[in-house]
Structures are given as structure tokens and as C-alpha cells.
Amino acid sequence: MRIETGNLDELNEANPATRSWIVGSFIPESSLLHSESCEVKWAKHPKGLKKTAGMDLSSDIRTVMILISGSWRTWIPEENREIILSTPGQYLAYDTGAHECEALEDSHLLIIRWKLA
């Protein structure tokens, strides 16, 4: 049996190239956190941070972002829809496509992305 323990904030600080992703294919294969089918992000974003992201529309990927603290806005242009997460535990699940995000307050999110079989 192999076991790993640690602190996710410290892991992110020590590995800035992973951009807060803590599970995924870009984690060294020697780690129990390496995965080819799932990605997990432990992210803290300061108030005012804005991000634009796009995902390959031909991919079979789903994502769920779960608010731990703060207030987070996501705009999905294709749907002309704004979603605000402002209560811990609120989530947004989506499949492929472009989206824009903004931290309305200092925000902490857990994001899980996986490939469909």
C-alpha cells in the first residue's frame, strides 16, 4: 500500500506550473495524484481576478466547480447565462465550451474535471 499526505495550499505553492491542479495527467506518474481520466483543482483566487477559458467542443469532458468560500461569477456566452456562486457548497456543472469567470470576493473553489467513457 502507498500513502501520500500533505497540505494542498503548500502543494500548490511548491508547484506553480500545475496552476492549482492537484490531480491529473500533468502530475508526476510516481505520485498517487497522477490520473489520465480525472483532474482536480484546489484554487484560491483574489477578488477581481478574471479568467477566460475555452474547451475543445469535440471533447467528452465534464466539469463541476464547487464553491468553498467567497463569491464567484461565471458567464457562459453560448447560453447567454450568468451563474453566481455565493454560498459554500453551491456548484456549477458544465460540459464543453467557452466561459468567463470573475472572483467577486476572495474565492476558494474545488474543481473536478473528468473524461466520459
C-alpha positions in Angstrom: 0.0 0.0 0.0 1.2 3.5 -0.8 0.1 6.6 1.1 0.6 10.3 0.4 -0.3 13.1 2.8 0.2 16.8 2.7 -1.4 20.2 2.5 -3.0 21.4 -0.8 -2.1 25.0 -0.3 1.6 24.1 0.3 1.5 21.7 -2.7 0.2 24.5 -5.0 2.8 26.9 -3.6 5.6 24.4 -4.3 4.4 23.6 -7.8 3.2 26.8 -9.6 3.4 25.2 -13.0 0.4 23.0 -12.2 -1.8 26.2 -11.9 -3.5 24.7 -8.8 -4.4 21.4 -10.4 -3.6 18.8 -7.8 -4.8 15.6 -9.6 -4.2 15.0 -13.3 -2.0 13.7 -16.1 0.5 16.6 -15.6 1.3 15.3 -12.0 4.3 13.0 -12.0 3.4 9.4 -12.6 5.2 8.5 -9.3 2.5 10.3 -7.3 -0.8 8.8 -6.3 -2.3 12.1 -7.5 -1.5 11.2 -11.2 -4.5 10.4 -13.3 -5.2 10.2 -17.0 -9.0 10.4 -16.7 -9.7 12.9 -13.9 -8.4 16.4 -12.9 -8.9 18.1 -9.6 -8.1 21.8 -8.8 -7.8 23.4 -5.4 -7.9 27.0 -6.3 -7.8 30.3 -4.4 -8.5 33.4 -6.4 -8.2 37.0 -5.2 -11.2 39.4 -5.6 -11.1 41.0 -9.0 -9.4 38.1 -10.8 -10.9 37.5 -14.2 -10.3 34.4 -16.4 -11.4 33.4 -19.8 -11.3 29.7 -20.7 -12.4 27.6 -23.7 -12.6 23.9 -24.1 -12.4 21.8 -27.2 -16.0 21.4 -28.3 -15.3 17.9 -29.7 -14.1 16.6 -26.3 -16.1 14.4 -24.0 -15.3 16.3 -20.8 -17.4 17.5 -17.9 -16.5 19.9 -15.2 -18.0 20.7 -11.8 -16.8 23.7 -9.8 -17.8 23.8 -6.1 -17.6 27.0 -4.1 -15.8 26.6 -0.7 -15.8 30.3 0.2 -16.2 33.7 -1.4 -18.3 34.7 -4.4 -17.6 33.6 -8.0 -19.3 34.6 -11.3 -19.2 32.5 -14.4 -20.5 33.8 -17.7 -21.3 31.3 -20.5 -21.6 33.3 -23.7 -23.1 30.4 -25.8 -26.0 30.2 -23.3 -26.1 34.0 -22.6 -26.1 33.0 -19.0 -24.5 34.3 -15.8 -24.2 32.0 -12.8 -23.1 33.4 -9.4 -21.9 31.0 -6.7 -22.1 32.8 -3.3 -22.9 30.2 -0.7 -20.5 27.5 0.3 -21.4 24.2 -1.4 -23.1 25.8 -4.4 -21.8 24.3 -7.6 -21.9 24.7 -11.4 -21.5 21.7 -13.7 -20.9 22.1 -17.4 -19.6 20.3 -20.4 -17.5 21.7 -23.2 -17.5 25.3 -24.3 -16.1 28.8 -23.6 -16.7 30.6 -20.3 -15.5 33.6 -18.4 -15.0 33.8 -14.7 -14.5 36.5 -12.1 -13.9 36.4 -8.4 -16.4 38.8 -6.9 -14.8 38.3 -3.5 -11.6 36.3 -2.5 -12.8 32.9 -3.6 -11.8 29.3 -2.9 -13.0 26.6 -5.3 -12.7 22.9 -5.8 -12.9 22.0 -9.5 -13.2 18.5 -10.8 -12.9 17.6 -14.5 -13.3 14.1 -15.9 -13.5 12.4 -19.3 -16.6 10.5 -20.2 -16.2 6.8 -21.0 
